Amino acid sequence: MQPPKQAPRPGITVPQMTGSQETMVYFFGETVEKIGPKKYKITKGGFSACVQPTPRWDMSATTIILSLDHYTLLKNA
């Protein structure tokens, strides 16, 4: 049984399946700019894959290049 499909919302993305579960990535920032099909530049913000109401962890930096399914580059983390 597959989990229900979710409609895309700003600041939340659902990348491809990893193993048997979908990976949710939440990101936030002063500015969030889409610079490619699956690539974002976040200024003064952060991201987390923790889905609890109060995330147990997140990573923040002055500049983040978030490339879904590949890598994340943080400056001044």
C-alpha positions as CSV (number, residue, x, y, z in Angstrom):
1,M,0.0,0.0,0.0
2,Q,1.4,3.4,-1.0
3,P,0.9,6.5,1.1
4,P,-1.5,9.1,-0.4
5,K,0.0,11.5,-2.9
6,Q,0.3,15.1,-1.6
7,A,-0.1,18.2,-3.6
8,P,3.0,20.3,-3.8
9,R,3.2,23.3,-1.4
10,P,5.7,26.1,-1.2
11,G,8.6,25.2,1.1
12,I,7.8,21.5,1.2
13,T,9.0,18.9,-1.4
14,V,8.5,15.2,-1.7
15,P,11.4,13.7,-3.6
16,Q,11.5,10.2,-5.1
17,M,11.1,7.2,-2.9
18,T,14.1,6.1,-0.9
19,G,13.8,2.5,0.1
20,S,10.1,2.0,0.9
21,Q,9.3,5.4,2.3
22,E,9.0,8.9,0.8
23,T,11.4,11.5,2.2
24,M,9.9,14.8,3.2
25,V,12.2,17.8,3.2
26,Y,11.1,21.0,4.8
27,F,13.0,24.2,4.1
28,F,12.6,27.8,5.2
29,G,14.4,31.1,4.8
30,E,14.4,34.8,4.4
31,T,14.4,34.1,0.7
32,V,13.9,30.8,-1.2
33,E,14.8,30.9,-4.8
34,K,14.3,28.0,-7.3
35,I,17.4,27.9,-9.4
36,G,16.8,24.6,-11.2
37,P,14.3,21.8,-11.6
38,K,15.3,20.3,-8.2
39,K,17.7,23.0,-6.9
40,Y,17.0,25.8,-4.5
41,K,19.0,28.7,-3.0
42,I,18.0,29.6,0.5
43,T,19.2,32.8,2.2
44,K,19.3,33.1,6.0
45,G,17.3,29.9,6.5
46,G,17.5,26.1,6.9
47,F,16.1,22.7,6.2
48,S,15.1,19.5,8.0
49,A,13.8,16.1,7.1
50,C,12.3,15.7,10.6
51,V,8.5,15.6,10.3
52,Q,7.5,16.0,13.9
53,P,5.5,19.2,14.9
54,T,8.7,20.5,16.7
55,P,11.5,19.1,14.6
56,R,14.3,17.4,16.6
57,W,16.9,18.7,14.2
58,D,17.4,21.2,11.4
59,M,20.4,22.7,9.7
60,S,20.7,26.4,9.2
61,A,23.1,28.8,7.4
62,T,23.4,32.2,5.8
63,T,23.4,30.6,2.3
64,I,22.2,27.1,1.4
65,I,22.2,25.4,-2.0
66,L,19.8,22.5,-1.7
67,S,20.0,20.1,-4.6
68,L,17.3,17.5,-4.1
69,D,18.4,13.9,-4.5
70,H,22.1,14.9,-4.6
71,Y,23.8,17.3,-2.1
72,T,23.4,20.3,0.1
73,L,26.0,23.0,0.4
74,L,25.9,25.3,3.5
75,K,27.9,28.5,4.0
76,N,28.4,29.9,7.5
77,A,26.4,27.0,9.0
